[in-house]
């Protein structure tokens, strides 16, 4: 079950199956996709109910799959929606994140953990691996060597080690505060910065797009810039 509310310009998306550590079935993935696609808030905060972030795919659903490739594709699509959303997406990781839960967090723009967070990709221990885009995103974020160590070993890391690895952005007591603080920024600037950092064009194309985006924002916020200078 996926719940959504809005507070302080932040869309709060809650993975709400605490009895199953917020494990996701195909209908849950559909609902998560809709919750993010429909967001018009500048920031989306993704977190889990109870004492877990997300255990990944629900094992009962996985065992019953008739088309495992389609399920993998569905998870990949949802991860791309998180990554490509115009909103800045913050994963608030409190408690365990495993498998697909880690992969969804990797697709978010910021991964903010509490001291109680733990992260792991245990799939190799029972003959699977994360297939929601994790093999693409994890090396980009932590480097190939660290990604291989993390994924091949199936080991679980705590919040401090995840921070040292670059797997999470910050460790704080309340990740939602980070999302609320981000929403204080100019909303169009947040979206532009996300798009520019996420872009994968060649350097000259990216630099031209960056300059053009800067000019658009400068025109849009000329009065704010002048007021700031006056201060």
DATA-V556061 format. One record per pair of residues at least 6 apart in sequence whose ideal C-beta (glycine too) atoms are under 8 Angstrom apart, sorted by the first residue. I is the first residue (numbers start at 1). J is the second residue. Records with the same first field share a line. If there is no record, write none. Layout:
I: J + J
This chain:
1: 16 + 17 + 28 + 31
2: 13 + 14 + 15 + 16 + 28 + 31 + 32 + 35
3: 13 + 14 + 16 + 49
4: 11 + 12 + 13 + 14 + 35
5: 11 + 12 + 14
6: 12 + 41
7: 180
8: 180 + 183
9: 41 + 42 + 43 + 183 + 187
10: 41 + 42 + 43 + 44 + 45 + 176 + 179 + 180 + 183
11: 35 + 39 + 41 + 43 + 44 + 45 + 87
12: 45 + 47 + 176
13: 32 + 35 + 36 + 44 + 45 + 46 + 47
14: 47 + 48 + 49
15: 22 + 24 + 28 + 32 + 46 + 47 + 48 + 49 + 53 + 54
16: 22 + 48 + 49
17: 23 + 24 + 28 + 49
18: 48 + 49 + 50 + 51 + 52
19: 50
20: 55 + 58
21: 48 + 50 + 52 + 54 + 55 + 96 + 98
22: 48 + 49 + 50 + 52 + 53 + 54 + 55 + 101
23: 54 + 55 + 56 + 57 + 58 + 59 + 61
24: 32 + 54 + 56 + 57 + 58 + 61 + 75 + 100
25: 57 + 58 + 61
26: 61 + 71 + 74
28: 58
29: 74 + 75 + 78
30: 74
32: 78 + 104
33: 77 + 78 + 81
36: 44 + 78 + 81 + 82 + 85 + 87 + 89
37: 81 + 85
39: 85 + 87
40: 87
41: 87 + 183
42: 87 + 88 + 182 + 183 + 185 + 187 + 190 + 191
43: 87 + 88 + 89 + 90 + 179 + 180 + 182 + 183 + 190
44: 85 + 87 + 88 + 89 + 90 + 179
45: 90 + 92 + 175 + 176 + 179
46: 82 + 89 + 90 + 91 + 92 + 104 + 105 + 108
47: 53 + 91 + 92 + 93 + 94 + 175 + 176
48: 54 + 94 + 95 + 101
50: 95
51: 94 + 95 + 116
52: 94 + 95 + 96 + 97 + 101
53: 91 + 92 + 93 + 94 + 95 + 96 + 97 + 101 + 105 + 117
54: 97 + 98 + 100 + 101 + 104 + 105
55: 96 + 98 + 99 + 101
56: 98 + 99 + 100 + 101 + 102 + 103 + 130
57: 71 + 75 + 99 + 100
61: 71
62: 68 + 71
65: 71
72: 131 + 132
75: 100 + 103 + 104 + 131 + 132 + 133
76: 131 + 132 + 133
78: 104 + 132
79: 103 + 104 + 106 + 107 + 132 + 133 + 137
80: 107 + 133
82: 89 + 104 + 107 + 108
83: 89 + 107 + 108 + 198
84: 198
86: 191 + 194
87: 191
88: 109 + 110 + 182 + 190 + 191 + 194
89: 107 + 108 + 109 + 110
90: 108 + 109 + 110 + 111 + 112 + 175 + 178 + 179 + 182
91: 104 + 105 + 108 + 110 + 111 + 112 + 175
92: 112 + 114 + 175 + 176 + 178 + 179
93: 105 + 111 + 112 + 113 + 114 + 117 + 119 + 159 + 168 + 175
94: 113 + 114 + 116 + 117 + 175
95: 114 + 116 + 117 + 118
96: 117 + 118 + 119 + 120
97: 105 + 117 + 118 + 119 + 120
98: 119 + 120 + 121 + 122
99: 120 + 121 + 122 + 123 + 130
100: 130 + 132
102: 119 + 120 + 121 + 130 + 134
103: 130 + 132 + 133 + 134 + 137
104: 132
105: 111 + 119
106: 133 + 134 + 137 + 138 + 141
107: 132 + 133 + 137
109: 194
110: 169 + 170 + 178 + 182
111: 167 + 168 + 169
112: 168 + 169 + 170 + 171 + 172 + 175 + 178 + 179
113: 119 + 159 + 162 + 163 + 168 + 170 + 171 + 172 + 175
114: 159 + 171 + 172 + 173 + 174 + 175
115: 159 + 160 + 171 + 173
116: 159
117: 158 + 159 + 162 + 168 + 171
118: 156 + 157 + 158 + 159
119: 156 + 157 + 162 + 167 + 168
120: 154 + 155 + 156 + 157
121: 129 + 130 + 134 + 150 + 151 + 154
122: 154 + 156
123: 129 + 130 + 154
124: 151 + 152 + 153 + 154
125: 154
129: 135 + 151
130: 151
134: 151
135: 147 + 151
138: 147 + 150 + 151
139: 147
141: 147 + 166 + 167
142: 150 + 165 + 166 + 167
143: 166
146: 165 + 166
150: 157 + 165 + 167
157: 165 + 167
159: 168 + 171
160: 171
162: 168 + 171
163: 170 + 171
170: 178
172: 178
182: 190
186: 217 + 221 + 224
188: 217 + 220
189: 217 + 221
192: 213 + 216 + 217
195: 213
196: 206 + 209 + 210 + 213
199: 206 + 209
201: 209
218: 225
